[in-house]
Amino acid sequence: MENGRAQFPFPYQPYNIQEQFMQALYTALDQGKVGIFESPTGTGKSLSLICGALSWLTDYEERRRQEAAALLQEGEVSLSTPSASSATAGSSAEPDWITDFVQKKAERDLVSKLKEEELKRKKREERLEMIRNNVQLKYAMKRKSCEDDEAFKLLQLSKEDQTEMQGDQEDEELIIAEYESDDESKRTSRFCGPENDEDDELIEEHVTKIYYCSRTHSQLAQFVHEVQKSPFSKDISLVTLGSRQNLCINEEVRRLGSIQRINDRCMEMQKNKHEKPHQDEGVKRKRGPPKAVCPFNKASALQQMRDQLLGTVHDIEQLLKQGRETHSCPYYGTRLAIPPAQLVVLPYQMVLHEATRKAAGVQLKGQVVIIDEAHNLSDTLSCVHSAELSGAQLSRAHSQLTQYADRYRNRLKAKNLMYIKQIQFVIEGLVRVLGGKVGQNPQSQITQTGTEMFTINNFLFKAQIDNINLFKLQKYFGKSMISRKLGGFVEKYAGSGVSLHTHSASSKENRRTEGLNRYLQTLQSSHSPTPVSSSDQQGSVETEKALSASPMMQVEAFFVALTNSNTDGRVVLHRQGTLSESSVKFLLLNPAVHFAQVLKECRAVIIAGGTMQPVSDFKQELLISAGVSEERITEFCCGHVIPPENILPLVLCSGPSGQELDFTYQSRDSPKMMDETGRILSNICNVVPGGVVCFFPSYEYSRRIVSHWEANGTLGRLANKKKIFQEPKKANQVEQVLNDFTRCIQRCALDSGGLTGALLFSVVGGKMSEGINFSDDLGRCVVMVGMPYPNIKSPELQEKMTYLDKHLPHSGGRSPGQALIENLCMKAVNQSIGRAIRHRGDYSSIVLCDRRYSRAATLSKLPSWIRDRTSTHTSFGPAFAALRKFFQEKKREETLN
């Protein structure tokens, strides 16, 4: 079919909407479109993405092979056919033999190129076939005899490196190398994997591939499991990328805990591995223990791991297991597998952030990118490219830089010292605009309270750092790796906090005990007879960890943020009374500027999600603003697989006593409104079996209304019908609450008397409004109390609205800023109510409690499969009757079945 396909491989008979989804996806990829695809959770979106996209990739590769074969045949025929030559040539024209030679040379070059590409393709296919048939490759077992002993020795070296060293040679790895800012020809590769004679074999060109990215590692793991169940599982080359924190198998490194420390340690070990011994004659190397290298990063082992990854689909857990069995690093092994892989699964940041993308070896030119769970893509882009620094971090960074420069002043090159001085100068300017001074305790420095907003240029003038070339500093950060050097320095000498005394460069003993002395001073200054609770101890441990890490990574990110265009961002100063609690934040207003490169380089981009509505602002803010034409954008939206009678969405405009439901900020705190909400919930709990999930617009409002119900007895009456649970504020308690909620409902289903289920109080935008499944009895009714509009008084939001009003066109009688507020609210609503109805046989009711939901403009922003079945009720009686009838019929159907 032209730009389509008649049938798609699928593990079972697909639903009609899945077939439509795959057809639309296939066409979008074939035509190089930017597609916005919405398919509700429970409709098999992941499998549709897999089978539709991989079907296109298979067909595309086959078409390319056929076209190359036809061109090759045509070229060979042309070369074998002698061209007719004229006996004479005009005086002004070139001789025919020259023309023939040039033409034949071009044809020969084309044929040679085609033959070379065909040879590479065949070698790649043969290699994969050998791997999948478990043929022992020549290098696979070569190292087995001595690998374990070698790994053990290297691991011992890693441990020895942590012990105390002697002489100045111990600090060699902390010294910044000589910096050549103007010699770009000396730029080294950003890939930090193995670099030795065997590496030439590892370098491969990138084949046509699909990059699939999602928000969390659990979502990526779920996608990989779907691929394993698909018809393509035996034929596809898939690699899953992750951070060092998720993929490192070196226990000595893993136990460092924080991702920054893990990254720093890994990079240090890579540098140690690649360093060449000093070759200068007459130069005697100072004695010292050998530097630590990672025993899991050997070229032969990584090559073996890469081939095993390409031969079989692995998830993260299988990757880690494979790495431990073969003594090879999954982090670098997966990166080696990127070029020949056909499907690369990775987190958002590795695609959306250019520096991370390059560091990971991800190349987007001519490739396909699928962004799943993309309802918050705009927010994600803004978050990834924003940066914030507290006064405490700035003070600590300045102190650490000062101590570093003082300690190594005689060993650092002049250019390095110059750049360090410039970084310190910028930090001093940032501290100054917050109302403080460097070199003093930030906790004791009082600042005026308030918030100010600046354009980037105005902020640079305000901080008096407009004379500093931030682009050169950005380049220096990247090449000198000063953030990592300073991190190693701080970790080694505990040079954190603001030091008010100078260190004697000759007193090594003082330097060695500096961290202990500071710790003892901290204990003495904070001595209190009051016993400390375990939670306080835990908090102090976290604080100690934060203080022991260098904030230079965050400083570097903020410097990079200041190189954005003046119109694309703002700088926000938050003064909170003391310098340590005050902060300076870069706010990205135009996420399209960073998404534009992805859209430009890729052959096609698919933006998918379960609830993409409303998409109008999404298209305008992210796509059209990034230079994408209307013709290149395509949209697909499908209904749900459930029958229409399995969902009952209701809009309530008033409660049982006739009180109008108006949850605006001015009236939602009134006792009448809170009492009416309690009566609504009480009636719902009378007729709804199993679980009821009630969403409030904020944690604060949830606390106030529950306290009110507790005081007037409403909470007790609700507890007589359903056991009450509340969403915890701590993320590590969510799983426990969900487990208790689930067990309670299961027990109530078996017990005919007493409670009828459970009632869960949750918060829109909280930990249970996204990514949690309330399927079947867990979510027979979802109640939305009010409309969760964002805080309109937020300076950041006001600045964003002003920016949109200035740069985007007005439509529908509303300004882009007003539309943003409405869309943020409805996106949050759609995510929350989408927690119910998770599969074809599921059923649930949705109750929207606020008269404002009845507005046509608001209803239009609901997903179509909910909107088409929504009924609005001005009085409570008919709505309650419909709700009772809905569950009576479902009970009758279950009895008959």
Beta strands, then each sheet from edge to edge (+ up, - down):
strand 1: 34-38
strand 2: 210-214
strand 3: 238-240
strand 4: 343-347
strand 5: 368-371
strand 6: 387-390
strand 7: 450-455
strand 8: 569-575
strand 9: 583-588
strand 10: 604-609
strand 11: 633-637
strand 12: 647-652
strand 13: 690-696
strand 14: 723-726
strand 15: 757-763
strand 16: 781-785
strand 17: 844-849
strand 18: 871-873
sheet 1: 3+ 4+ 2+ 5+ 10+ 1+ 11+
sheet 2: 6+ 9- 8+ 7-
sheet 3: 14+ 15+ 13+ 16+ 17+ 12+ 18+
end
